[in-house]
Amino acid sequence: MGNITATVLGIKEGFRKYEQVDMIRIKSEKYTLLLMDDYMPVIGRIDGMVEIVTGEDTASYPAVHGFFTHRKNTFELLIKEEADVR
């Protein structure tokens, strides 16, 4: 079982929390990351895809524009919403 706790926050997605995450896959325009237990601290912007893998299933966010942090086995994803101003 994984030791990572992941939280996702977005207007459409709401607030979601995942416990005992094994790994997190991030594919953005400029890089690809695989975050696992005790991975070094990282912060970044994402324009791509995020998958949160637990023992039971995989939560997939296919078209994400936002920001993320990962430190001390805690992953946080803030999904940016496009403004609809007319």
N, C-alpha and C positions, 0 to 999 in steps of 0.2 A: 504494500500500500504506500501511496505517495504521502509526502509530508507537506505539500504545497497547498496553500489556501488561495483561491482566486475569487476576485470580485469583479463584476461587470456592471457599469452604470451607463445608461443611455435613455433618452426620452422614450423611444419605441420599446426598448428591451426592459426598461425599469431597472430595478436593483436585483442582481442575481449573485448568489454566493455558492461556491463549489468547495467542498472539503475533500481532503485526501486525494488531491490531484497528482497523477503520476508524471505528466509532462504537458508542456504547452508549446504548440507549433505556431510560429509567426512567419508569414510570407508577405513581405512588403515589396514595393517597387525596387528598392535598392539593396535589400538584404533578406536572408532567411535565417531564422533562429529556432533552436530547440532548447527550451528552458526545462531543466530538471532540478531535483533536490540539490540544495546548496550551491546553485549556480551563482556566479558573481553578480553583484548589483548592476542593474542596467535600467536606463530610462530612454524612451524614444517615441518617435512619431510613427504611426502606421497608416499606410494606404494600401490595404490588401486584405489578407485572411488570417483569422485566429481560430485555432482549435484547442479546446481544453479537454484533455484525456484523463478520465478517472478509470478505476477498475471496472465499473459497470457500463459506462457509455462515453460518448464523445459529444461535447457541445461545440457546434460549428457556427462561426460568424463569418460568412463568406465575403462580404463587401464592407469592410470597416475603414472608417476614416476617424482617427482619434489619436490618443496618447496612452502610453502604458509605462508602468514601473514594475520592477521585480527586485525585491531585497528581503533578506531574512526569510526566505520561503513564502513570501506573500506577493502575489501578482495582482495588480490593479489595472483595469482597462476602463478608460473614459472615452466613450464614443461620441464624437462630435456630430451634431445635427446640422443639416443645411438650413440656413435661414430662408424662410419663404416670405419675403418682403415685396409688396407690390406698390 
